[in-house]
């Protein structure tokens, strides 16, 4: 069952494959300018909403039917190319996003050097 997608990357869980995320966080903020006035308090001015940010963790584990190196490479390539990715969660479109950062922790490496499991940290920013 597909839980969502980030571009071509599908978050799903089935009897053959587990590719899900955890520890998702979402940040929304406003843009504020502060105008300095001599002899008085500064005057704040709301400039509008900031771009939303999101972070999530993904474990890619060969024991659960995925190719950790291949999938991590694809996400890293999308990040480094500045690819705009549509985000869909629970069947609901969440707009377009870009990957600001992909961090990797290699959890399990075999005797042959093959990576068996990678923890990814994905940092995304809304693309308006």
FENLINJO-V985592 format. One line per field, one symbol per residue. ss: DSSP state (a for helix, b for strand, c for the rest). A space follows every 50 residues. Layout:
ss->???
This chain:
ss->cbbbbbccbbbbbccccbbcbbbbbbbccbbbbbbcccccccbbbbbbbc ccbbbbbbbbbaaacccaaaaaaaaaaaaaaccbbbbbbccbbbbbbbbb bbbbbbbbbcccccbbbbbbbbbbbbcc
